[in-house]
Amino acid sequence: MKRPAPDIDIDTVTLAAGGDAAAVEAVVRSLQGPVHAIARRMLLDRDDAEDATQESLVRIVTRLAQFRGESKFSTWAYRIAVRRILDFREQRAAVARQSFTAFADDLADGLDVAAVERVEDAVLHQQLKLACSQAMLHCLDGDHRIAFVLGELLELPADEAGEILGVEPATYRKRLSRARAALTEFLARTCGVVSPQAPCACHRRLDRARALGRVAPGRDVPAGESLVQLRSHIASVSEARKVTAFYRREPEVRSRRDFVADLRRILGTLHQPTRDNQ
């Protein structure tokens, strides 16, 4: 699912930097969705992602007076957020959590090749697909994962993504290309959603995932298309676009928190945001 770019005009930013509560709230509400989307992809734990989002938004709000208009405001804000997310809790977002080989072995463990795909399990299949796609991203190191997130999730052009990451556009494009290639190869070899001949399929993994507590009836799942619909769409696109479709067509997982309320509590008041360089 395409995440729209924050729509924040310079007048709102100026008012927010001056302490206008309504303007600060508008800035936070515009940024909280995409910043949370970045954090959720970079950090496996949902609580970690929400904590990192909150800390990123605090840093952005407390530095509004430093914005000089030398780049787009969203680019400036994303750069602050990405730095905080990559540094979050002993750099949890900067390293690969496991290798693609180890993840493939995990998926093969307990696979029931005789299992039947049942309509009544569709929600559990969606849970499992979302968990699997998240874990797959964490087979990439932080540099390649954030490149993929900015390019495929936020759909940023190379010059803007490079500015956010502090690298040349050519360097960013190489990282994005490598990330796409690694994920494409793994999906084609392993995932039945992308390749009908691949051994793993959500219904074949369901019993094992239940036993491990990775899926459960009643767990929140954002509304979205079924795996049947996703497989049909992926079958209609080119090989080079399959990994893009696999991730972009996921429903948006919204935060459980109200970050505006969080900032009110942390900063004491939105009328006088702190302006320090910490």
C-alpha positions in Angstrom: 0.0 0.0 0.0 1.4 3.4 -1.0 2.0 5.7 1.9 1.2 9.3 0.9 4.0 11.9 1.5 3.4 14.2 4.5 1.6 17.4 3.3 3.0 20.1 5.5 3.4 23.6 4.2 6.1 26.0 5.2 3.7 28.3 7.0 2.6 25.5 9.3 6.3 24.6 10.0 7.0 28.2 10.9 4.1 28.4 13.2 5.0 25.1 14.9 8.6 26.3 15.4 7.2 29.3 17.1 5.2 27.2 19.5 1.8 27.2 18.0 0.0 24.1 19.4 -2.3 23.5 16.5 0.6 23.7 14.0 2.7 21.3 16.1 -0.2 18.9 16.2 -0.6 19.2 12.4 3.1 18.4 11.9 3.0 15.4 14.2 -0.2 14.0 12.7 1.3 14.3 9.2 4.5 12.6 10.1 3.5 9.9 12.6 2.2 7.4 9.9 5.2 7.3 7.6 7.7 7.5 10.6 5.9 4.6 12.2 5.9 2.7 8.9 9.7 3.1 8.8 10.2 2.1 12.4 7.9 -1.0 12.1 10.0 -2.3 9.1 13.3 -1.6 10.8 12.5 -3.1 14.2 10.9 -6.5 14.7 9.3 -5.8 18.0 6.0 -3.7 17.8 6.7 -1.9 21.1 10.2 -1.0 20.0 8.8 0.4 16.8 6.3 2.5 18.6 8.9 3.7 21.1 11.3 4.6 18.3 8.5 6.5 16.5 7.7 8.5 19.6 11.4 9.3 20.2 11.8 10.3 16.5 8.8 12.6 16.6 10.0 14.2 19.9 13.4 14.9 18.2 11.7 16.4 15.1 9.4 18.7 17.2 12.2 19.9 19.5 14.4 20.8 16.4 11.8 22.6 14.3 13.6 25.9 14.8 16.7 24.4 13.1 14.8 23.8 9.8 16.2 26.3 7.3 14.3 25.3 4.2 17.4 24.0 2.4 15.5 20.8 1.5 11.9 19.6 1.6 10.6 19.6 5.2 9.7 15.9 4.9 13.2 15.1 3.8 14.6 17.0 6.8 12.2 15.3 9.2 12.8 11.8 7.7 16.6 12.2 8.1 16.2 12.9 11.9 13.8 10.0 12.2 15.9 7.5 10.3 19.0 8.4 12.4 17.1 7.9 15.6 15.5 4.6 14.4 18.9 3.2 13.3 20.4 4.2 16.6 17.5 2.8 18.6 18.4 0.7 21.6 21.9 -0.4 20.9 21.4 -0.3 17.1 18.9 -3.1 17.0 17.8 -1.8 13.5 21.3 -1.7 12.1 22.1 -5.4 11.9 20.6 -8.4 10.3 18.8 -10.6 12.8 19.4 -13.8 10.9 20.6 -15.0 7.5 18.4 -15.9 4.6 19.7 -19.5 4.9 18.8 -19.7 8.6 15.3 -18.2 7.8 14.7 -20.8 5.0 15.6 -23.6 7.5 13.2 -22.1 10.0 10.4 -22.1 7.4 11.1 -25.7 6.4 10.9 -26.9 10.1 7.5 -28.4 10.6 6.2 -27.7 7.1 3.1 -29.8 6.4 3.2 -30.5 2.7 -0.2 -32.3 2.9 -2.0 -29.3 4.5 -5.1 -27.9 2.7 -5.7 -24.2 2.3 -9.0 -23.4 4.0 -11.1 -20.3 3.6 -11.8 -20.2 7.3 -8.1 -19.8 8.0 -7.7 -16.7 5.7 -7.1 -14.3 8.6 -4.5 -16.5 10.2 -2.8 -16.8 6.8 -2.7 -12.9 6.6 -1.1 -12.8 10.1 1.5 -15.3 9.0 2.3 -13.6 5.8 2.8 -10.2 7.6 5.0 -11.8 10.2 7.0 -13.7 7.5 7.5 -10.6 5.3 8.7 -8.6 8.4 11.2 -11.4 9.4 12.4 -11.6 5.8 13.4 -7.9 5.8 15.5 -8.6 8.9 17.7 -10.9 6.9 19.0 -7.7 5.3 21.5 -5.5 7.2 20.4 -2.1 8.3 21.9 -0.2 5.3 20.1 -2.4 2.8 16.9 -2.7 4.8 16.4 1.1 5.2 17.2 1.5 1.4 14.4 -0.9 0.6 12.0 0.7 3.1 12.6 4.2 1.6 12.5 3.0 -2.0 9.6 0.4 -1.8 7.6 1.6 1.2 7.8 5.3 0.9 8.6 5.3 -2.8 11.2 8.1 -2.5 13.4 9.1 -5.5 17.1 8.3 -5.2 18.2 11.9 -4.7 15.8 12.4 -1.7 16.5 9.0 -0.2 20.3 9.6 -0.5 19.9 12.9 1.2 18.0 11.3 4.1 20.7 8.7 4.5 23.7 11.0 3.9 25.0 9.1 0.9 25.2 9.7 -2.8 22.2 8.8 -4.9 24.3 6.2 -6.8 25.2 4.6 -3.5 21.6 4.5 -2.4 20.5 3.0 -5.8 23.1 0.2 -5.4 21.9 -0.6 -1.9 18.3 -0.7 -3.1 19.2 -2.9 -6.1 21.0 -5.4 -3.9 18.2 -5.5 -1.4 15.6 -6.1 -4.1 17.8 -8.8 -5.7 18.3 -10.6 -2.3 14.6 -10.6 -1.5 13.5 -11.5 -5.0 15.8 -14.5 -5.0 14.6 -15.7 -1.6 10.9 -15.3 -2.5 11.3 -17.1 -5.8 13.1 -20.0 -4.2 11.0 -20.2 -1.0 7.6 -18.5 -1.0 4.5 -20.1 -2.5 2.8 -16.7 -2.7 5.4 -15.6 -5.3 6.3 -18.9 -6.9 3.7 -21.8 -7.0 6.6 -24.3 -7.2 8.2 -23.1 -3.9 7.9 -25.4 -0.9 6.6 -22.9 1.7 3.0 -21.7 1.8 1.1 -20.1 4.7 -1.4 -23.0 5.0 1.5 -25.5 5.2 3.2 -23.4 7.9 0.0 -22.7 9.9 0.1 -25.5 12.4 3.7 -24.9 13.2 3.1 -21.2 13.5 0.3 -21.8 15.9 2.4 -24.0 18.0 5.1 -21.3 18.2 2.6 -18.6 19.1 3.3 -16.6 15.9 -0.4 -16.5 14.9 -3.5 -16.7 17.0 -7.3 -16.2 16.5 -8.5 -12.8 17.5 -5.1 -11.0 17.0 -5.4 -7.7 15.3 -4.9 -7.9 11.5 -5.3 -4.8 9.3 -7.9 -5.2 6.6 -6.5 -6.2 3.2 -6.7 -8.5 0.3 -6.5 -12.3 0.8 -3.5 -14.4 -0.1 -5.6 -15.7 -3.0 -5.9 -12.2 -4.4 -2.3 -11.4 -3.7 -1.1 -14.5 -5.5 -3.3 -13.7 -8.5 -1.8 -10.2 -8.7 1.8 -11.3 -8.3 1.3 -13.9 -11.0 0.3 -11.0 -13.4 3.5 -8.9 -12.9 7.0 -9.3 -14.2 9.7 -11.1 -12.2 11.4 -7.9 -11.4 8.2 -6.4 -9.9 7.1 -9.4 -7.8 9.0 -8.3 -4.6 7.5 -4.8 -5.0 4.0 -6.2 -5.2 4.7 -8.6 -2.3 5.4 -5.6 0.0 3.5 -2.7 -1.4 0.2 -4.4 -1.4 0.4 -5.1 2.3 -2.2 -3.2 4.4 -0.9 -0.5 6.6 -0.4 -1.5 10.3 -1.3 1.5 12.3 0.2 2.3 15.7 -1.8 1.6 18.8 -0.6 5.0 20.3 -1.7 8.6 19.9 1.6 10.3 19.4 0.2 13.8 19.8 -1.0 12.8 23.3 2.4 11.3 24.0 4.2 14.5 23.0 1.9 16.6 25.2 2.8 14.4 28.1 6.6 14.3 27.3 7.0 18.0 26.5 4.6 19.2 29.1 2.8 21.5 26.5 2.7 21.8 22.8 2.8 25.6 23.1 6.4 25.7 24.1 8.4 22.8 22.5 11.9 22.4 23.8 14.7 23.7 21.4 17.9 22.1 22.4 20.6 20.3 20.5 20.6 17.2 22.6 
